[in-house]
Amino acid sequence: MMRCFFRKTHGYAILFCSRSTNLNVSASTSSELYVRHFSSTPVRKTVMPAWVIDRYGDNDVLRYSNNVMFPIIHYPNEVIVKVHAASLNPIDVTMRSGYGAATLNMRRDPLNVKTAGSEFPLILGRDVSGVVMECGLDVSYFKPGDEVWAAVPPWKQGTLAELVVVNGNELSHKPKSLSHLQAAALPYVTLTAWSALMTTGGLNKDNCKGKRILIIGASGGVGTVAIQMLKSWGAHVTAVCSGNAAEMVMGLGADCVVDYKSENVEQQLKKLDLFDFILDNVGGDTEKWVTQRLKTWSGAKYVTLVTPFLLNTDRLGVADGMMQTGATIASKALKHLCRGVHYRWGFFIPSGQSLDEIAELVDADKIRPVIDQTFSFDDVPKAFQKMERGHARGKIVISLKGTKE
């Protein structure tokens, strides 16, 4: 039997429906729960503005629509957030072009019960800073009206929309010291750096003091956060970036800057002492020689964020791609271990608990956002074009202020 009831919140009437064999609807008896928003005015509202893609391709596939269906709470631990600001990351550009589609679609539909192309219309954008609109029945840490931030995993609908659904475990209260625009610049890149340095690299505030760290690609979103994080832990940081970004990364705390445009980076690094840890945001040919700049037989690690995992699954299929990826990481790890250094891959990991800790660092002025440029919601295609050109100094932020209800 389908039982429904309304709850009014923030100018919307929320319709909850539950299929149950009992007349009393409760969390314990419900086998299906979903949420739909209706306007409290005489005209019903069930749609919202968003930027979507209906196919993979270049920037022309981006399409603005004010007729996208409101998101639904499918599970009791989910939260609906009204987006005040979002930001772009390189993954948004690659996802627009179809990179990683095979793996992400498997994550969206693990039993393969949906038809091909069912991910469309797809909303991009991973970062969000906004206000809680409604919470699922199992959510107790947040309430409507709370200011929050999060990084939404790439297999979920994104944040370039008026509303987004976020798992409560991926959500955190926004740092009080930041505006929504500032906060939206941090979640995805900060969680990526946090994962690479702490989870994969084993670094933390207790063991990092005095260690020599090299960051390649230091002026981008992940690099600027990693510099600040490592300096707050007492590390000595050498940053590789272009000369025109040197002043910025020095201002973030970098002890030494290597300009990759002035002369050969390998030759410049040979003049410096060996490192305890290398974070590589660039990949490519750099990987072939940079591990030689690590201290041997001392536990030194090289962590790269540029991996062939999604490329392999796109090219070979999920099963063969994962096998190829496993063989690649095993061979590289063994090769470097024989030389006395550790080789690792780093990945973004969504985590509200980690964002709680990061928020403390932000409010303590240990980490601050670095914003290259802010775009209005109307100018999302221009923001993608700037991201695609590369060499941004920090993050590209999207303001949803003034988006029509």
N, C-alpha and C positions, 0 to 999 in steps of 0.2 A: 504494500500500500504506500502511496506517495503522500507524505505530509509536508506542508509548507507553512512558514511563518515569516513575518517581516521584522526587521530591525532598522530603525532610522539612525543614520550617522553621517555627520559632515555634509548635510544637504542632500544625501542620497537615501533612498529606501532600499535596504538590502534584503533580497529574497533568499532564504535558506530553504533548501528542499532535501528531504531525506527519505529514502525508501526503506521501510521497516514493516515487519509483520505485527508490531505492537502499535497501539494507538498513541502511546506516549513516546515522543521523539527525544532521544538522548544520545550522547556520544557512545554509550555502551551498546545501544541497539541499532545504531545506524550502520548500514553496509555501504551506503553511497551518499556523499555530501558534496554539494556544489553551491556556488554563490553567484548571483547575478545582480548587477546594479540597475536601478531604475531612478530616474529623476523624480523628485518630490513635486515637481510642477506638473500641470496637466499633460504636457507633452513628454512621453516616455523617452528616456535616454539610455541606450545600451551600447553606444559606440563611443570611440575616442579618437583623437588624432595620433598618428604615428608615421614614422618612416619605415617602409617595408621594401623587400625585394620579392619578386615573383619568379625569379630565375637567377642563376649565377652569371656574373659577367663583370664588365667595367662599371664606371660610375653612372652610366646611363640607366642601369637597372634599378637605381634608387627611386622610389616612388612615394610621394607624400599622399596620405589618405586620412580623411577625417571620418572614415566609416569602418574603422577596425573594431572588432568586437571587444568589449570589456574583458579583462582577464578574469579567470574563475579560480576560486580556492578549491582545489581538488582533494587536498589532504589536510588534516587538522593541525599540522605544524607549519602551515603556510601563512604568509602575511601579504596583504595588498598594500603597496606603497605608491603614493602620489609622487611622481618624479619632479623635483625642482631643478636638478641639474644632472647631466651625464657627461661622459668624456669618451674620447676615442683612443683605441690602442691599435697597434699593428695587426692584431688578430682580426679586428673588424674589417680591415681592408682585404685580408687574405680570405676570410669567410665569405665576403661579398663575391669573391672570385671563384668560390667553390672549394677552396683548400680545406681539407679535413672532413669533407662532407660524408664520406663513407663511415668513418669512425663516429662522428657526431650523430648521424642518423641511426646508427646501431645503438647508441646510448639513449636516443629519444624513443626508439622502438625496438627494445632488445628481442622481442618475440617475432619481429618482422610480420606483424599483422596488418600494417597500414600499406597503402599503395605508394608507388614511387612518386616522389615530388610532394608528399604530404606535409613536408616541413614548411611549405609556402602557404600564405605569405609569411616571410621570416622577418622578424624585427632584430636588428643588430644593436650593438652597444652593450658593454659589460658593467660599466660603473654607474652607480646611482647614489644620489643624496636627495633625501626627500622626507616625507611625513607619512606615518602609518595611517592608513584609512580603515582597515579592518583586519582582524586576527582570526585565525582558525581556533577551534575549540581547545586544542592542546597548548596554545601559546599563552604563557603567563609572564614572560619577561618583558613583553612589549604591550602597549595599549594604543588605541587610536589617539592621534595627536603627537606621538613621540617623533622627534627628529632622529633619523637613522641614516646609515650608509651601508653599502654592500657592494660586492663584486659578484655578478650573476654568472654562473658557469656557462660556457659556450654552447652547450646542448639545450639550453633553455631560451625562451623568448627574451629578447633584450630590453634595453632601457631607453631607446629612442622613441618613447611613447609617453602618453600622459600618465599611465599606470603600469605597474609591473608586479608580478607575483614573485616573492622571494621566500625560500625556505627559512624558517626562523633560526636554524643553526648557521645560516650564512649571513645573518643580519647582526648589526651592532648599533649601539647608540652613537650618533655623530659626535665628534669632538666638539666641545662647547666653544673652543677658541676659533673655530673655522666657520665661515659662511658655507652655504650649500655649494656655491660655485667652487670654492677652495676644496671642500671635502670631496667633491666628485672627481678631483684629479688624482686621488690617492689609492682607492681600494685595490684595483686590479694589479697595478705595478708594485704596490707595497706588499701585497700578499705573495706576489711572484718572487720578490726579493727576499721576503721572510722565509719562504719555502726553500729557495736556493741556498741561502746562507745558514739557516738554522736546521731545517729538516734534512736537507741533502748534505750540506757542508759541515754541520755539527758545530757551527760557531754560535756563541751567545755572549752575554754581558760578563759572564764569569771566566771565560777562557780566551777572550779576544784581545785583551790589553797587550800592546806592544807587538802584535803580529803584523807582518807586512802583507798587505792585500793589494792585488792588482785588479782593476776594473776596466774591461775593454768595452767601449761604447758607453762612456760614463755620463754623457750629456743628455741621454734619452730618459724616458720616464722611470724605468727600473734602475738605471745607473744613478740618477740624482737621488733617489730614495736610498739605494744601497750605500752611497757615500755617507749620508747622514746617519743611517743606522749603525754603520761600522764605527764612525767617529764617536757616537754616543757610547759605544762599548770600549773605546780606547785604542782602536787599531790605528796603524799607520797606513794611509791609503794613497796609492798611485793611480791616477786616472788617465786613461787614453781617450782622447777626443780631439776635435779640430781646434786650432789655435783661437778662433773667435769665440769658443765656448770656455776657454781657460779661466777667464775671470769669474764666470758663473760657478764653475765647479770648485774653484778655490774658495769662493764665498760660501760654499756648502761645507767646506772643511777639508777638502783634498790637500794632502801634504805635498804632492808632486804631480805635475801635469806633463804628459807626453803628447806632443802634437803629431798626429799621424800624417799630416799633410806636409810638414816641414822637411822631414827626411825619413828614411826607412825605420819603421817602428822597431823591428827586431834588433837593429844596430843600436838604437837608443836604449832599449831595455837591457842590452848586454853590458851597458855602462853602470847599471844599477845593481844593488844587491839582490840575491835570490828572494823569492816570495814564499810565504806560507800558504797562500790561497789565491786562486785566480777565478774571477767571475767573468765569463765571456758572454756578452749580449750580441755579438756580431757573427761569430762562427766563420765558415768559409775556410780560406787558406790559413788563417791565423792559427787554427787548431793544430796544424802540422808542425809548428815550431814553438808555440808559446809555452807548452808544458815543459820545455827545456829550461824555462826560467823559474821552475819550482825547486825548492830544497828537496833533495832526495833522502829517502829512508828516514823521514821525520814526521810522517803523517800528512804531508802537504797534499792539497786537493785542487783539482781543476774541475769546475762546474760550468757547463755550457747550457744556455737556454735555447740554443738552436739545435734541434734534434730532427732526425728523419722519420719519426714515428708516423705522423699524419701523412707525410708524402708517400711512405711505403704502403699504407693502407689504401690511399687513393689510387696508387698505381697497380698494386697487386691484389687488392681485396683485403678484407679484414683479417682472415685467417692467415694467408700467406704473408701479408704485410707485418703482422705481429711476429711471425716466425723470423722474418728477415730482420726486424728490429731487434729481437732478442739476440740473434746471432751477431749483429753489429755491436751492440753494447757489450756483450760478453767478450768479443775479440779485442775491442778497444780497452776495456777495463783490464784484461789480462796482460795485454801488451804494455800498458803503462805501469801496472803493478810490478812487472819484471824490471822496470827501470827505477822502482822505488817511489812512485807517486800514485795518487788515486785519481781515477777518471770517473766523472759522474755526469748525469743529465739532470737538469732542474726543470720543474713544471709548476705552473700555477695551481694552487690548492685553495678552494673557497673555504673560509672559516670565520664565523662570527667571533669565536673565542680569540683568535689571533687578532682580529680587528679591535677587540676590546683592549688588548695589550698595546696595539699600535696607537689607539686613541689616547692612551695614557702618555705615550712618548710625544705625541703631537701637542697635547695640552701642557706638557712640560717643556715645550719649545725645543725638543730634540729633533723632530722631523717637521718640515714645513713643505707645503706643495710648491712645485715649480710649474707655472703655467706659461706656455708659449703664446697661446692666443685663445680668446673666447669667441664663439660664434652663437648667433641666435638659432632657434629651432628651425626657422625658415631656411637657414643657410647650411644645413647638414651636408648637402653635396659639396659645397665649397670646403667644408671641414675635412671631408674624405679626400678631396684633391690635395689639400695641404699635407695630410698624413701620408698620402701615397708618394708625394715628392720626397719625403724623408727629411732628416737633419733637423727635426723639431727640437727646440731647447726646452725640454720638459713636456707637459701635457697639452693637448687640445681639448678644450672644455665646451660643452653645449649647454646653453641656458634655455630652460623651458619657461622662464618667467613670461607671463603674458599669453601663454598658450590658451586658446579658447576652450572653455569648459564644454 
